[in-house]
Amino acid sequence: MGSTEATNVEELDALIIGAGFSGVYQLKRLRDDGYKVKIVEAGSDYGGIWYWNRYPGARVDSHAPHYQFSDPELWQNYHWKQRFPDHKQLRDYFKFVAEKWDLRKDTYFNTYITSATWDETQYKWIVKAKDGRTFKTTFFLPHTGIAASRSFPTWKGIESFKGLIVHSSYWPHDEPDLKGKKIAVVGTGSTGVQMSHAISEEAGELVVFQRTPALPLYMRQVDYADDEEPIPKSELKEFFKTRDRGYWGFDFGFIEKGTFDDDEAQRRANYEALWKAGDFTYWLGTYTDMLFDPKANNEAYKFWREKTRARINDPRLQELLAPEEPPYPFGCKRVPLEQGYFEMFNKPNVHLVDVNSTPVVEVTEKGIRTTEKEWEFDIIILATGFDAVTGGLTTIDISGIGGQSLKEKYSKQGPSTYYGICIAGFPNMFFSYGPQAPTAFCNGPTCAEVQGNWIADVMNRLRRAGINSIVADEASEKAWGEHVEAVAYASLLPRAKSWYMGDNIQGKPRASLMYLGGLPNYHEKLRTCASSGYKGFHFEGLKV
């Protein structure tokens, strides 16, 4: 379909927001189960975050073949060109999926949802779009993901800049000319790390503004010939079973021993092997205590620091980019993968501004003024992140039972969910890749399938029983939130200020946005809930 033709009120069994991995999988599964269902998507094509993330250097850092659906109809007929595919191939993959699964007939693009209101008399959600369309749906499924709401700095004078200023997630579809330009990249999270290195290849001058150093790992990229695959296709069926059992939704997890179970020589040999893999295994496939024990964590950091400092020539930059003392526990902020990020700072035309020692005072017509000097730029790129995980939900005016506002609920008490998949007081509303689920600590497509299947199963249960609605109770939601926090605080994660804890958004209540118990534990809790007759939920409205 893909059109924006207006209708009065479109009645559906389910309305999905978001055409990324979660939304696309949910559409396929629900349609297979016989539901009348549509996707609405603010962008003009499929891809979710990969529709928006098209900045220079943008690529996924889950290595192939992890980052794809497990449907044999897809993987038997698709070839990955690289171990870490870039944004262009990821959009190509979504187009392939859309064709194979015939998705377009049930998708509305260029459609921004502004409100969703639960009608208690009809047991329906009334969902309104910015263009005036209205949907009446039994189930409301906002699969908005972790990066639907951008975060912008509140600098004085930001509107006065005469050059191009752009958020990385709103990168122009018509590529701006970067060659020879003076460019600022503000932010050193995953996006800033990827983008800075790519832009340094073209820019006349690049200035990176850093508040907190990223602690990225080296990416071992591989280009695959037409007859090469990351894993032989004959082994992929078993691979996906292993992936689904993995702690992080990958085919690997922690080594089943502690850091100090090995002597120093054994430990170093193990670190070397993990490092050479050139993927997330140094972070998520290491010793079981790395994210939990400060001494174990420091061992991992010391090895990372040694490897990283050897790539940086200037002692001042060594201390800013790979400090002698860890700036936070290693792995407790998002760990990016990089290809030449640190060597980039050895170039005479690349500079690093530490905004802790020389804060930004204002944006001027010509560039950015710090307490040290005015830097002049042609282009300012804001790699300043997102109101992560919850922002996609709270930007929509969602009202549940009794007119309760989701935005107000979250602004007062922080994220609260039941099993990271629904919210007390908001019947028939389910989401995936949201707060208090594995989410950013889970391979995206794996999580999309696990949660999407559970949502479809509960919908089928209601349909068979002739029940209108299901809603989590407050006590169960509270218990789940306490469990999520207990698991988080058993780790080192809260010792870092990060978007994992909501720290990047001023005024956002501090709480763990992630469930760190691992995908197998999480999946088992979902299965137990279902097998117990959906304990913790209330059912209402028996159909006559």
KOLSE-154097 format. One record per atom (N, C-alpha, C): x, y, z; residue in one letter. Coordinates in steps of 0.001 Angstrom, whole numbers, plus 500000, padded with zeros to 6 digits. Layout:
XYZa...
# end
This chain:
500857498814500000m500000500000500000m500889501230500000m501445501572501180g502428502641501239g501884504008500916g500555504192500860s499984505489500519s499568506213501794s499130507459501647t498643508218502803t497202508675502551t496432507891501792e495058508262501497e494236508265502786e493470509326502968a492694509483504190a491388508699504116a491023508094505222t489711507481505368t489108508030506646t487819507840506863n487189508366508066n487723507654509300n487284506424509521v487805505617510618v488070504224510075v489305503773510198e489649502424509738e489651501489510942e488845500444510882e488729499500511991e489642498294511759e490409497954512800l491420496910512694l491393496014513922l491979494836513761d492261493996514928d493498494504515656d494484494963514878a495730495451515484a496345496529514612a496876497563515267l497638498611514592l499039498617515170l500028498517514297i501439498489514683i502069499829514321i502832500397515224i503627501582514905i505075501151514736i505657501498513594g507080501244513381g507339500114512408g508140500392511390a508433499412510352a509887498968510402a510401498789511644g511702498164511826g511540496666512008g512550496024512578f512499494569512748f511265494135513544f510974494818514647s509872494400515503s508526494553514812s508294495722514221g507014495966513572g506786495068512376g507810494893511578v507710494063510379v507419492604510756v508141492105511767y507899490723512175y506491490563512742y506057491566513526q504722491474514122q503640491441513053q503789492249512013l502828492245510906l502758490874510255l503903490308509965k503940488996509313k503262487945510191k503619487921511462r503075486893512352r501562487047512532r501088488263512755l499658488465512987l498835488218511727l499385488593510614r498657488339509365r498552486846509097r499640486114509384d499606484656509243d498551484031510151d498298484690511303d497312484181512256d495894484665511961d495736485374510859g494390485725510415g493848487046510908g494700487945511392y494234489229511893y494218490285510791y493294491234510945k493292492413510099k494223493422510761k495362493677510172v496424494427510844v497154495321509845v497569496475510309k498335497418509498k499523497935510299k500556498362509555i501679499118510131i501524500571509708i501807501489510635v501999502892510277v503448503251510593v504039504022509709e505461504338509804e505684505804509417e506421506532510264a506663507949510006a507557508164508787a508456507232508514g509328507338507348g508623506898506073g509351506912504981s508757506575503686s509142505190503192s509781504389504067d510105503014503682d510411502216504942d510658500915504744y510966500030505864y512407500238506351y512684499713507547g514038499759508069g514126500202509510g513075500893510014g513166501377511391g514336502330511534g515197502047512491i516350502918512718i517238503028511486i517220501988510643w518080502002509455w517461502774508295w516202503158508417y515659504138507474y516237505510507799y516355505814509088w516809507142509509w518335507241509572w519003506199510025n520465506254510190n521153505971508860n521502507037508172r522195506909506886r523395507855506823r523877508250507990y525048509122508071y526306508371507596y527356509075507214p528588508414506778p529114507476507854p529411506244507480g529958505270508408g528922504437509140g527635504716508937a526590503995509670a526549502529509251a526674501651510222r526584500210509963r526243499501511267r525684498320511146v525330497553512327v526596496925512914v526629496775514243d527804496136514838d527476494765515432d526337494200515044s526089492764515250s526580492055513995s527485491110514156h528101490547512963h527223489481512309h527317489441510975a526562488465510185a526982487045510590a525990486136510599p524609486258510110p523585486541511195p523976487141512326h523057487329513448h521892488256513131h522179489325512375y521244490442512286y520259490249511133y519397489256511287q518388488972510274q517320488067510882q516208487942510181f515136487066510635f515515485599510419f514867484730511188s515194483295511131s514355482531510116s513492483204509380d512636482562508384d513496482002507238d513468480672507004p514293480082505933p514012480678504560p512776481099504319e512450481701503026e513305482939502767e513735483582503851l514574484769503721l516052484401503645l516571483699504654w518025483496504690w518542482562503603w517676481717503081q518126480858501988q518339481635500698q517759482836500640n517769483582499380n518392484963499490n519115485220500596y519734486536500734y521212486386501028y522008487248500397h523470487195500549h523966488481501216h524682488307502325w525307489450502994w526666489727502369w526910490979502034k528151491360501354k529298491608502332k528938491900503596q529960492206504596q529610491559505924q530637491347506741r530422490813508083r529626491801508932r529896493090508747f529140494143509415f528495495010508329f527267494702507957p526625495404506830p526400496884507121p526521497707506084d526282499131506262d524798499444506097d524462500700506332h523053501123506322h522392500878504968h523149500975503893k522554500762502570k522140499310502385k522997498367502787q522614496963502646q521465496614503585q521417497222504757l520327496928505679l518988497391505106l518976498531504442r517729498955503790r517402498035502617r518431497558501933d518213496589500861d517593495303501415d518062494873502586y517502493672503216y516024493871503544y515678495026504068f514275495281504387f513408495292503123f513930495813502033k513166495777500778k512955494339500316k513983493529500484f513886492106500155f512824491426501017f512857491704502327v511868491133503243v510463491591502870v510321492879502567a509002493414502214a508418492713500996a509280492401500038e508812491701498830e508445490252499144e509325489556499871k509084488143500185k507842487955501043k507645488874501994w506517488755502918w505301489568502461w505429490244501320d504318491021500747d503754492002501779d504624492862502274l504261493747503378l503575495041502947l503871495516501744r503473496881501381r501963497072501349r501223496028501048k499763496170500972k499152496496502339k499907496285503409d499391496529504750d500218497548505517d500837498467504785t501692499479505419t501299500874504966t501172501788505925y500995503208505635y502291503929506002y502998504451504995f504196505239505241f503828506707505449f504841507484505828n504669508934506016n503479509234506934n503335508419507944t502192508532508854t502699508643510285t502477509799510886y502962510068512253y501783510017513210y501848509117514174i500770508961515143i500934509979516280i499867510709516563t499926511751517594t499273511318518900t498228510474518833s497545510098520070s496928508715519961s496752508093521114a496068506808521212a495299506799522527a494004506584522454t493138506670523626t492329505387523781t492364504808524970w491607503582525252w490150503949525525w489238503381524739d487806503571524922d487281502408525753d486943502695527010e486577501631527946e485214501016527651e484366501728526930t483037501188526622t483087500236525426t483995500533524478q484091499705523274q485205498660523355q486062498771524383y487256497931524462y488091498082523181y488310499324522790k489061499631521567k490013500795521827k491084500819521055w491979501972521025w491560502882519867w491449504171520139i491194505172519107i492520505882518857i493068505672517690v494422506135517374v494341507173516259v494963508319516493k494878509412515524k496254509758514963k496251510053513662a497477510415512959a497513511916512713a498697512428512494k498889513864512273k498133514356511052k497979513484510045d497299513892508814d495777513808508907d495254513510510104g493818513524510303g493144512168510296g493846511137509896r493228509808509868r493024509261511276r492014508415511407t491709507789512689t491594506286512502t492150505554513470f492063504095513465f491359503651514749f490476502682514628k489856502044515784k490345500602515793k491076500236516847t491752498943516836t491637498247518191t491501496934518157t491419496161519392t492759496146520110t493828495965519354f495175495924519935f496015497063519361f496720497737520241f497599498840519878f499026498404520182f499877498339519155l501213497753519274l502274498764518842l502663499665519750p503672500677519398p505095500125519482p505555499530518389h506920498991518325h507862500123517902h507992501110518788t508725502329518447t510230502208518647t510693501152519313g512127500914519430g512822501842520409g514154501839520334i514942502576521335i515356503964520876i515162504292519602a515752505535519091a514777506318518225a513542506490518731a512530507197517950a512429508672518321a513021509073519447s512919510456519920s514313511044520081s514679511982519214r516036512537519201r516262513497520364r517520513578520786s517923514494521847s518809515587521249s518492516845521574f519232517984521041f519827518799522191f521030519350521988p521602520211523027p520818521524523130p520816522109524310t520084523377524532t521059524548524582t521988524583523665w523001525630523655w522402526981523277w522926528002523861k522568529362523482k522984529615522030k522081530237521259g522422530663519902g522402529579518846g521873528415519172i521976527303518229i521249527593516916i520235528461516982e519481528792515776e520193529842514917e521291530402515422s521961531492514699s522995531002513689s523375529718513763f524437529200512898f524021529296511431f524903529819510606k524580530077509194k524891528884508282k525640527912508794g525937526735507975g524868525670508148g525221524423507807l524306523294507960l524477522704509353l523363522584510101i523385521897511381i522350520783511311i522758519567511656v521879518418511449v522107517375512536v521015516765513007h521125515612513906h521469514393513065h522332513553513584s522808512389512815s521663511512512322s520561511441513090s519443510586512718s518511511250511702s518770512513511385y518028513198510318y518955513509509150y519890512602508901w520868512844507841w520148513016506503w520515514061505729p519806514318504466p519920513143503493p518804512847502814h518826511786501802h519677512196500605h519704513480500319d520641514015499325d521937514343500056d522948513516499832e524200513620500586e524812515017500486e525068515666501605p525779516954501557p527239516745501156p527788517753500526d529191517689500107d530082517973501316d530860516977501739l531716517109502912l533167517411502552l533500517211501297k534908517286500892k535488518668501152k536560518682501947g537275519918502235g536605520829503235g535466520420503787k534708521295504685k535247521239506126k534941522310506863k535225522339508301k533997521780509019k534187520671509730i533040519929510262i533225519666511755i532153519862512501a532117519500513914a531247518274514089a531707517320514890v530873516203515335v530758516322516845v529527516486517322v529276516672518746v528754515353519306v529568514714520146g529161513444520735g530068512301520322g530335511412521282t531239510287521024t530619508971521472t529305508842521286g528677507539521451g528903506702520206g528107505670520027s528293504774518881s528236505529517564s527252506432517446t527108507197516205t528304508101515983t528697508841517022g529829509747516876g531109509043516493g531332507870517053v532537507091516739v532517506642515283v531395506064514850q531306505604513455q531456506768512488q530720507828512760m530650508953511834m531967509706511735m532606509934512871s533821510756512886s534886510181511970s535115508877512087h536160508287511259h535826508396509777h534568508124509409a534187508202507997a534331509629507471a533925510603508269i533988512001507834i535421512492507758i536295511963508610s537698512399508610s538392512085507289s537848511130506541e538433510769505240e538182511847504190e537157512709504428e536792513718503433e536979515149503913e536796515370505200a536767516737505717a538107517441505555a538038518760505365g539259519553505401g539762519664506826g538814519826507757e539126519868509185e537964519232509940e538280518389510898l537258517743511727l537558518024513191l536552518485513920v536680518709515358v535619517864516062v536067516988516947v535168516123517703v535027516698519114v533790516929519535f533511517457520869f533147516278521772f533959516058522802q533800514905523687q533524515342525115q532490514756525729r532249514928527164r532808513729527930r532459512534527459t532924511299528088t533520510412527006t534693509851527219p535276509010526162p534470507738525933p534320507397524674a533802506075524335a534922505064524573a534561503832524808l535574502780524960l535303501722523897l535500502092522625p535109501186521539p536106500058521318p535635499051520623l536442497892520255l536686497897518753l537792497293518378y538143497216516961y537179496292516222y536701496756515079m535806495976514232m536610495241513151m536514493909513155r537174493128512094r536182492914510962r536250493829510013q535341493757508865q535809492692507879q534853492061507217v535143491079506170v534219491362505002v534783491427503796d533971491529502588d533784490128502015d532514489769501748y532208488430501236y531997488456499727y532678487557499035a532441487387497605a531050486777497401a530598486760496163d529250486252495871d529064484806496295d530154484039496309d530044482616496662d530498482353498103d530664483429498905e531078483293500300e529939483675501237e529865482999502368e528860483291503383e529532483332504752e528994484100505697p529556484099507053p529529482715507673p528454481990507425i528275480593507837i527600479879506675i528015478671506343p527339477961505255p525831477894505492p525052478108504444k523598478119504596k523072476792505135k523796475718504889s523364474418505401s523398474355506926s524143475281507548e524267475284509010e523381476331509682e522674477138508880l521962478268509456l520744477862510279l520074476798509911k518902476379510684k519296476107512132k520397475408512324e520872475128513678e521427476391514338e522053477245513524f522600478506514040f521513479343514709f520357479450514072f519299480286514634f518752479702515935f518758478395516080k518366477784517354k519354478174518448k520637478142518105t521684478517519062t521587480000519404t521327480826518389r521197482270518599r520085482563519603r518963481877519465d517818482133520338d518086481714521778d519042480808521969r519383480350523319r520496481175523951r521105482065523173g522246482839523652g521845483906524658g522716484178525612y522422485137526684y522023486493526132y522670486896525032w522426488211524440w521669488114523118w521130486952522787g520489486784521492g521483486577520368g522728486283520728f523771485895519774f524075484405519975f524976483899519171d525354482487519334d526515482336520321d526789483384521096f527838483313522114f527332483974523394f527995483687524486g527679484295525774g528936484308526616g528770484512527910f529919484553528796f530678483221528800f531990483323529019i532806482148529308i532427481659530702i532296480386530877e531807479849532154e532915479757533211e533564480897533449k534521480983534551k534791482448534839k535340482700536023g535632484062536424g536996484519535938g537195485826535964t538438486427535489t539665485848536180t539584485663537480f540763485248538237f540829483729538432f539959483015537728d540120481562537647d541294481215536740d541654482137535862d542843481991535011d544010482744535633d545227482238535448d546386483018535874d546616484136534852d547596484989535112e547789486169534283e548076485813532824e548890484791532591a549224484395531224a547989483842530506a547227483008531183q546011482461530574q544995483570530286q544898484478531222r543939485582531065r544311486442529868r545589486746529743r546013487579528615r545795486857527286r546070485573527258a545840484794526028a544356484803525670a543517484727526665n542078484751526410n541638486126525898n542145487183526543y541827488524526075y542269488726524620y543451488231524302e543966488369522935e543044487683521935e542587486498522274a541704485753521366a540377486489521175a539828487007522269l538571487750522176l538763489035521375l539890489679521581w540186490934520872w540291490693519366w540965489636518997k541174489354517570k539880489004516847k538868488577517606a537582488271516968a537002489512516298a537300490690516857g536875491931516218g535370492121516196g534707491744517281d533258491910517381d532913492174518843d531710491821519269f531286492100520638f531799491095521671f532533490085521250t532867489030522210t533790489522523325t534643490524523068y535479491047524148y534605491694525228y533449492171524836w532503492809525761w531519491797526358w530869491021525502l529744490187525923l530025488687525889l531229488310525480g531592486889525429g532803486588526299g533001487404527297t534178487298528149t533830486581529463t534652486783530469y534454486145531775y533119486557532405y532532485644533153t531189485868533706t531121487044534678t532256487406535289d532229488445536317d532618489829535810d532868489967534500m533395491231533989m532452492405534240m531156492210534100l530198493290534291l529675493378535731l530249492540536616f529715492454537973f530742492727539071f531994492448538806d533034492591539824d534009493700539418d534194494727540262p535063495848539885p536483495431539520p537067494482540267k538433494062539962k538516493344538624k537540492502538354a537502491806537061a537311492810535933a536446493779536157n536190494803535152n537445495610534866n538202495900535920n539419496692535742n540468495943534932n540518494622535081e541438493824534260e541108493968532776e539823493903532458a539403494057531067a539733495455530559a539534496458531415y539837497829531010y541335498014530774y542162497469531643k543618497642531493k544094497079530154k543579495930529756f543967495357528469f543482496249527327f542231496729527435w541701497636526411w542561498899526315w542914499457527456r543717500689527482r545075500481526827r545712499363527124e547024499072526529e546924498989525012e545928498265524528k545745498122523073k545443499469522417k544655500282523096t544189501533522503t545263502606522514t545968502750523616r546996503793523696r548110503579522670r548343502340522318a549385502050521321a549031502616519952a547782502983519763r547329503495518463r547270505019518426r547569505674519542i547446507137519647i548826507728519925i549259508699519125n550615509242519235n550779510267520355n549799511145520528d549906512283521444d549545511852522874d550450512036523842p550152511656525237p548905512347525799p548667513600525407r547468514298525883r546211513582525383r546217513193524115l545064512503523545l544932511094524111l546048510468524420q545985509156525070q545179509235526355q545435510294527140e544751510423528423e543277510805528255e542974511571527222l541581511954526982l540760510800526400l541381510017525528l540649508962524819l540724507611525523l541813507362526225a541996506090526946a542668506388528274a541924506976529210p542525507465530460p543205506363531268p544206506789532047e544898505844532924e543897505189533882e543015506001534465e541953505486535326e540672505365534508e539946504258534613p538725504101533812p537719505198534117p537145505817533107p536169506890533334p534842506365533875p534605505078533704y533418504372534201y533696502892533985y532936502008534609p533216500580534409p533105500194532939p534091499475532475f534132499070531072f532887498249530724f532279498594529587g531118497846529111g529805498285529711g529818499316530584c528586499762531235c527992500995530577c528629501489529541k528022502352528537k528104501573527229k527265501926526265r527239501196524998r528632501146524381r529105499959524051v530433499771523471v530307499764521942v530832500793521272p530792500784519805p531909499913519233p531788499602517968l532891499009517208l533408500073516242l534698500065515979e535292501127515158e536337500568514205e536579501343513160q537604501001512163q538511502210511946q539510502379512802g540447503480512630g540090504748513388g539197504654514353y538771505847515105y539943506489515831y540762505695516487f541839506283517287f542976506794516400f543308506087515347e544345506558514422e543951507888513779e542667508106513629m542165509353513042m542716510578513770m542872510478515092f543328511620515875f544819511897515702f545516511024514996n546921511281514678n547071512206513469n545981512481512771k546032513354511599k546063514817512042k546805515650511324p546921517066511733p545621517859511581p544691517359510764n543445518106510530n542287517614511409n542583516733512374v541548516221513276v541876516663514698v540890517246515379h541094517793516712h540047517231517675h540410517177518944l539501516724519988l539315517847520999l538064518229521239v537750519235522253v537123518534523447v537763518682524593d537237518124525837d536319519171526457d535000518944526400v534070519973526874v534008520033528399v534698519149529074n534804519266530527n535767520383530921n536883520475530192s537877521508530498s537601522801529734s537001522708528560t536645523906527778t535194523770527320t534239524075528197p532818523890527865p532359524768526700p531298524326526059v530655525124525014v529928526283525677v530192527505525181v529528528711525685v528290529017524857v528436528933523539e527316529241522651e527650528811521230e526607528765520422v526762528595518981v526655529977518352v527561530271517445t527575531572516777t527181531409515311t527136532502514598e526843532433513164e527879531592512435e529116531616512936k530217530964512238k530552529575512766k530136529262514019g530536527961514550g530181527798516014g531130527264516786i530902526977518203i531979527676519030i531540528441520016r532475529118520913r532557528343522219r533780527964522590t534034527355523897t534687528402524797t534990528022526014t535681528958526912t537104529228526441t537586528419525484e538956528585524990e539006529434523731e538093529190522762k538165529866521469k536863529656520706k536758530355519580e535647530117518664e536128529236517517e535472528100517348w535772527210516239w534804527503515095w535342527697513909e534493528001512751e534215526724511956e532957526579511537f532549525368510823f531633525691509650f531668524788508678d530679524796507605d529479523928507982d529753522848508738i528723521871509093i528896521479510561i527790521474511315i527783520962512682i526855519753512722i527400518610513146i526611517376513203i526410517009514669i525165516848515039l524807516530516419l524619515025516570l525642514360517079a525532512933517405a525208512832518883a524088513462519260t523753513672520669t522698512695521179t522414511682520394g521621510571520906g520131510794520942g519485510061521863f518036509942521871f517502509927523308f516225510252523429d515498509925524659d515203508436524527d516191507650524902a516234506242524483a515148505403525158a514645504471524405v513750503391524828v512335503876525159v512220504840526083t510880505308526453t510394506460525574t511313507188524940g510940508392524199g509970508143523067g510101506995522395g509185506684521307g507757506502521773g507596506054523024l506260505888523600l505709507212524127l506550507986524811t506046509191525474t505853510368524521t506385510306523309t506116511375522342t504710511258521760t504086510090521931i502690509903521543i501823510171522772i500717510871522590d499796511140523696d498946509888523917d499438508987524778i498770507711525027i497992507810526335i496694507526526284s495825507580527459s495166506226527667s495307505690528876g494759504383529195g493477504460530006g493304503526530924i492093503449531751i491937504727532571i490728505284532534g490456506496533296g491180507717532782g491653507663531552g492366508800530967g493793508954531444g494336507923532121q495715507995532627q496698508227531482q497564509214531652s498566509557530636s499836508752530849s500290508084529804l501540507331529903l502723508266530143l502722509405529465k503824510354529636k503905510828531081k502753511135531689e502753511585533081e503189510466534019e502735509251533747k503133508109534575k504637507940534558k505239508004533387y506678507797533276y507481508986533809y506945510200533664s507686511371534165s507738511383535683s506743510784536331k506700510755537788k507510509606538375k507365508410537806q507953507230538445q508991506506537602q509260507025536401g510216506340535547g509570505166534827g510367504415534086p509802503319533301p509207502244534195p508002501825533887s507379500723534610s506606499885533605s506868498592533616t506226497673532683t505991496342533388t505269495482532720y505194494095533144y505895493271532074y506985492654532470y507822491854531570y508387492661530395y508459493978530542g509041494783529468g508273494696528177g506956494427528275i506186494170527055i504806494832527097i504389495312528290c503097495982528431c503131496815529712c502066497612529926i502056498565531035i500711498490531750i500742498420533065a499518498401533865a498710499666533591a497406499484533415g496524500617533135g496329500893531664g496993500105530808f496907500328529359f496575498993528672f495275498640528633p494868497328528117p495197497140526641p495424495906526279n495605495528524869n496695496332524170n497650496847524941m498790497565524367m500055496785524680m500730496351523645f501971495594523792f503040496197522884f504290496019523271f505401496546522479f506599495620522651f507518495722521742s508779494984521864s509936495967521810s511122495501522222y512323496330522222y512101497601523037y511395497452524175g511056498591525005g511745498545526351g511269499364527312p511906499430528628p511703498158529440p512708497839530248q512699496727531205q512628495355530524q513098495287529309a513278494024528582a514764493937528204a515225492827527622p516651492747527248p517083493846526282p516268494174525301t516382495329524409t517814495599523923t518469496646524440a519797497016523944a520867495999524315a520533495060525209f521439493958525518f520948492672524856f520315492837523694c519847491683522923c519951492012521447c520380491063520651n520386491217519201n518964491522518723n518801492627518001g517480493135517651g516513492133517032g516884491459515945p515945490516515329p515571489352516244p516491488913517102t516176487837518048t515074488290518991t515241489473519567c514244490022520488c512913490231519780c512950490716518542a511724490966517788a510901489691517642a511562488576517390e510846487319517209e510331486765518534e511154486788519574v510734486267520878v509520487037521399v509607488355521397q508517489160521939q507314489186520990q507577489262519686g506484489275518721g505657488006518768g506302486869518965n505569485603519083n504723485565520343n505272486055521456w504511486053522708w503277486938522592w503441488112521977i502306489016521789i501226488356520933i501623487717519844a500648487027518984a499948485908519755a500694485196520578d500104484085521337d499044484578522324d499297485694523002v498309486197523957v497074486715523222v497259487302522055m496121487732521250m495280486533520824m495952485461520447n495234484241520057n494460483660521241n495065483754522431r494391483245523629r493080483996523867r493111485315523749l491906486108523939l490857485794522871l491326485624521658r490388485337520561r489684484004520787r490438482994521207r489834481678521451r488840481714522606r489170482520523636a488324482574524821a487159483548524675a487164484346523610g486106485320523429g486166486451524432g487383486886524765i487584487954525746i488047489219525028i487536490374525484n487818491641524803n489165492255525149n489590492125526418s490793492870526791s491601492165527862s492873492535527913i493810492023528902i494670493193529363i494926493262530666v495749494350531192v496539493838532391v497774494258532482a498615493882533625a498148494600534873a498311493948536022d497929494619537274d499132495359537863d498838496338538709e499869497220539264e500881496447540114e500397495477540884a501302494735541765a502320493935540967a501881493319539882s502791492536539037s503802493439538350s503327494595537902e504226495567537281e505295496017538276e504871496312539496k505806496757540530k506839495673540833k506395494426540913a507310493314541209a508328493144540092a507877493274538835w508813493146537706w509843494271537738w509392495483538005g510318496604538074g511358496422539160g510952495916540302e511904495666541388e512907494596541002e512445493580540265h513361492532539805h514382493099538815h513916493912537883v514815494529536893v515882495366537593v515460496167538574e516402497009539305e517385496167540120e516895495095540731a517775494241541537a518853493608540666a518480493142539494v519465492550538583v520457493610538130v519964494791537795a520854495869537346a521848496252538434a521368496403539671y522239496852540756y523148495747541296y522911494514540862a523877493446541151a525069493549540208a524910494346539137s525980494556538171s526630495919538406s527580496265537547l528249497562537619l527551498620536779l526507498233536062l525850499128535115l525454500473535730l524839500504536927p524421501801537466p525579502721537859p526804502201537881r527953503043538245r528390503958537098r527821503732535924a528105504595534780a526888505469534500a527142506725534145k526061507576533676k525864507297532191k524683506765531849s524468506369530461s522987506378530132s522704506264528845w521298506198528442w520662504880528870w521492503882529210y520931502651529774y520143502941531053y520554504000531763m519911504385533028m519084505666532883m518958506173531664g518195507401531441g518939508670531779g520262508580531969d521036509729532452d521233510832531421d521040510520530140n521348511510529111n520235512539528899n519078512337529549i517954513262529378i517680513959530706i517805515278530703q517606516052531921q516188515846532454q516087515544533742g514791515379534381g514193513992534267g514813513116533480k514287511762533329k514619510952534582k513636510312535211p513937509524536415p514992508462536130p515948508329537055r517028507373536854r516565505971537225r516638505067536259a516248503674536480a516824502850535344a517010501586535592s517525500718534537s516472500526533457s516818500873532240l515912500681531113l516035499283530524l517020498506531015m517307497186530453m517139496088531492m516702494930531028y516726493735531859y518011492985531545y518880492863532549l520207492280532334l520268490783532633l519113490163532858g519106488746533220g519345487796532076g519472488333530863g519746487483529708g518478487027529010g518588486813527701l517426486428526904l516834485082527319l517613484032527589p517003482756527988p516157482881529258p516659483595530274n515880483808531490n514611484597531197n514753485630530390y513608486455530030y512555485637529278y513012484865528313h512098484051527514h511371483034528396h512093482455529338e511481481488530242e510411482151531112e510636483389531535k509631484096532321k508378484353531494k508544484703530225l507384484890529351l506620483581529169l507343482488528972r506680481186528800r505941480765530067r506566481002531228t505930480639532495t504655481444532712t504707482719532368c503523483565532473c502378482999531629c502693482628530399a501665482094529494a501117480765530016a502012479878530456s501581478538530889s500782478589532193s500933479694532953s500186479831534204s498843480521533987s498463480660532718g497202481344532431g497335482855532480g498546483345532199y498849484774532189y498642485388533575y499361484804534514k499354485316535888k499873486758535897k499195487600536664g499579489004536715g498771489880535788g497871489276535007f497000490013534096f495545489877534543f494749490869534171h493297490796534322h492664490705532934h491632489891532809f490871489780531572f489509490425531792f489053491155530772e487769491830530890e486971491727529597e485645491915529731g484792492048528559g484543490758527820g483900489784528449l483564488541527763l482603488848526625l482986488458525436k482144488716524263k480906487826524319k479767488377523963v478504487630523977v478164487175522562v
# end
